[in-house]
């Protein structure tokens, strides 16, 4: 029975197993990535896991502050 092939000659479903994350690609300075990869490797984490853990709290804090600022600005604009 012939296997279903995708681009690159790999069979369907080949490659890394899917994680529970919803990953996206971003561009980050190469020197920062090299340092982050060093730390992630030393801690037995993937680069994505390390950066996600590192950024999660900071981004949540900044997101909350910005959402409050926007809400406040909308309130002033509507005359509250």
Backbone bond lengths (Angstrom), bond angles and torsions (degrees), N, CA, C in turn:
res aa  C-N    CA-C-N  psi(-1)  N-CA   C-N-CA  omega(-1)  CA-C   N-CA-C  phi
1 X - - - 1.451 - - 1.525 108.63 -
2 X 1.313 118.35 129.89 1.452 123.03 -177.90 1.525 110.28 -76.91
3 X 1.352 115.60 138.09 1.461 120.56 176.78 1.519 109.72 -81.27
4 X 1.310 115.78 144.75 1.457 120.92 175.93 1.531 107.56 -72.49
5 X 1.314 117.08 126.74 1.464 121.54 -178.01 1.517 110.52 -109.83
6 X 1.329 114.68 144.49 1.461 121.65 174.28 1.514 107.89 -106.48
7 X 1.323 116.16 -175.41 1.461 120.37 176.82 1.518 109.70 -55.54
8 X 1.285 117.71 146.40 1.448 122.68 178.95 1.515 113.98 82.06
9 X 1.319 117.87 3.70 1.444 121.23 176.18 1.513 115.16 78.75
10 X 1.325 117.96 4.88 1.450 119.45 179.60 1.519 110.00 -83.47
11 X 1.311 114.93 148.75 1.459 117.77 176.57 1.522 109.04 -74.84
12 X 1.299 114.79 154.04 1.459 120.93 179.58 1.518 109.67 -57.87
13 X 1.325 116.59 132.58 1.457 120.82 178.97 1.514 113.87 90.12
14 X 1.331 117.89 -2.05 1.459 120.27 179.44 1.519 109.38 -76.67
15 X 1.308 116.19 160.01 1.463 121.22 177.63 1.512 110.78 113.71
16 X 1.322 114.49 -166.61 1.456 119.73 -178.24 1.525 110.31 -68.69
17 X 1.322 116.31 145.74 1.469 118.38 175.99 1.524 110.33 -68.41
18 X 1.309 116.48 148.05 1.462 120.99 179.79 1.520 110.09 -71.94
19 X 1.326 115.46 141.78 1.458 120.41 174.76 1.523 107.84 -98.44
20 X 1.310 116.57 176.73 1.448 121.46 177.83 1.525 112.72 -79.47
21 X 1.331 116.97 -4.23 1.461 120.51 -178.34 1.516 110.63 -80.88
22 X 1.313 114.85 161.43 1.461 122.17 173.55 1.530 105.80 -112.11
23 X 1.321 117.82 84.25 1.455 123.40 -171.40 1.520 113.37 -80.06
24 X 1.337 115.10 150.93 1.457 123.09 172.27 1.524 107.81 -136.09
25 X 1.315 116.27 157.19 1.463 121.22 177.99 1.530 109.28 -90.77
26 X 1.322 116.12 137.42 1.462 121.99 176.13 1.522 108.57 -135.70
27 X 1.328 116.63 159.21 1.457 120.97 176.28 1.524 108.58 -101.90
28 X 1.327 115.29 126.43 1.462 122.80 179.26 1.518 107.36 -132.78
29 X 1.308 115.89 145.14 1.461 121.91 179.58 1.534 110.44 -48.86
30 X 1.319 116.01 131.83 1.467 122.42 -175.41 1.530 112.84 -57.69
31 X 1.333 117.49 -38.81 1.467 120.77 -179.29 1.530 111.10 -65.74
32 X 1.322 116.77 -38.95 1.463 120.68 178.16 1.523 109.84 -66.14
33 X 1.322 116.71 -42.59 1.466 120.47 179.32 1.521 110.73 -62.84
34 X 1.315 117.40 -40.12 1.470 120.26 179.50 1.532 110.52 -61.80
35 X 1.323 116.90 -43.81 1.462 120.16 178.92 1.529 110.91 -66.71
36 X 1.333 116.42 -43.00 1.458 120.64 -179.80 1.527 110.59 -64.03
37 X 1.318 117.10 -39.97 1.471 120.90 178.73 1.528 110.35 -63.39
38 X 1.328 117.21 -39.95 1.466 121.88 178.00 1.527 110.08 -58.79
39 X 1.343 116.32 -48.37 1.463 120.98 -179.83 1.529 110.51 -65.14
40 X 1.334 116.52 -45.47 1.469 120.54 -179.72 1.525 110.59 -59.09
41 X 1.328 117.30 -45.65 1.467 121.23 179.34 1.531 110.81 -61.02
42 X 1.331 116.36 -42.75 1.466 120.75 -179.20 1.522 111.38 -63.74
43 X 1.318 116.87 -28.84 1.465 121.85 -178.97 1.529 113.00 -96.10
44 X 1.320 116.47 0.84 1.457 120.38 178.36 1.526 113.10 72.58
45 X 1.334 116.60 29.30 1.461 122.22 -179.62 1.516 109.65 -114.63
46 X 1.327 115.34 157.58 1.461 118.21 169.91 1.526 107.72 -76.01
47 X 1.312 116.33 160.72 1.455 120.45 177.73 1.526 110.14 -59.89
48 X 1.331 117.17 -42.37 1.471 121.24 179.62 1.527 111.05 -61.93
49 X 1.328 116.99 -43.41 1.467 120.00 179.03 1.523 111.14 -62.44
50 X 1.327 116.75 -45.63 1.457 121.24 -178.85 1.523 111.49 -62.59
51 X 1.331 117.07 -49.62 1.468 120.01 -178.82 1.522 111.62 -65.67
52 X 1.325 117.72 -39.09 1.464 120.63 177.89 1.518 110.52 -61.49
53 X 1.327 116.61 -45.95 1.467 121.09 178.81 1.528 110.51 -62.02
54 X 1.312 116.44 -43.90 1.455 122.09 -177.91 1.531 111.59 -64.34
55 X 1.320 116.88 -39.79 1.465 121.66 -174.59 1.524 114.40 -87.90
56 X 1.315 117.89 -24.28 1.473 121.41 -170.80 1.532 112.62 -51.46
57 X 1.304 118.63 -52.24 1.470 121.82 -177.61 1.520 112.71 -66.23
58 X 1.328 116.61 -44.55 1.464 120.53 -179.11 1.521 111.58 -64.18
59 X 1.317 116.36 -43.49 1.460 120.18 -178.99 1.527 110.05 -67.35
60 X 1.321 117.76 -40.79 1.469 120.87 178.65 1.529 110.63 -61.03
61 X 1.319 116.52 -42.03 1.461 121.23 179.19 1.530 111.07 -65.05
62 X 1.324 117.06 -46.10 1.463 121.32 179.29 1.530 111.19 -65.75
63 X 1.339 116.42 -38.21 1.459 121.14 178.96 1.526 110.41 -62.06
64 X 1.329 116.56 -46.34 1.466 121.05 179.14 1.518 111.28 -61.52
65 X 1.324 117.25 -45.24 1.462 121.10 179.98 1.523 111.22 -62.06
66 X 1.326 116.98 -42.91 1.470 120.54 -179.18 1.525 111.07 -68.72
67 X 1.321 117.61 -39.63 1.468 121.41 178.45 1.530 110.07 -62.75
68 X 1.332 116.96 -40.43 1.467 120.66 177.59 1.524 111.00 -66.54
69 X 1.327 117.17 -38.88 1.459 120.83 178.75 1.521 110.70 -63.98
70 X 1.329 116.76 -44.25 1.465 121.15 179.62 1.529 110.14 -64.51
71 X 1.329 116.73 -43.61 1.467 120.59 179.29 1.524 110.56 -61.48
72 X 1.316 116.51 -41.83 1.461 121.16 178.78 1.525 110.91 -64.66
73 X 1.319 117.38 -43.16 1.475 121.71 179.30 1.523 110.37 -64.53
74 X 1.322 117.98 -38.96 1.469 121.19 178.37 1.515 110.61 -66.47
75 X 1.330 117.63 -36.43 1.451 122.20 177.95 1.520 111.55 -65.03
76 X 1.334 115.82 -41.50 1.476 119.85 177.88 1.526 110.69 -67.08
77 X 1.318 117.54 -36.75 1.455 121.48 -178.29 1.528 111.66 -69.33
78 X 1.332 116.29 -29.44 1.465 118.91 -178.58 1.518 112.04 -91.79
79 X 1.362 117.43 1.02 1.450 121.47 174.87 1.504 115.20 89.20
80 X 1.314 118.23 16.77 1.467 120.37 178.18 1.498 111.22 -75.25
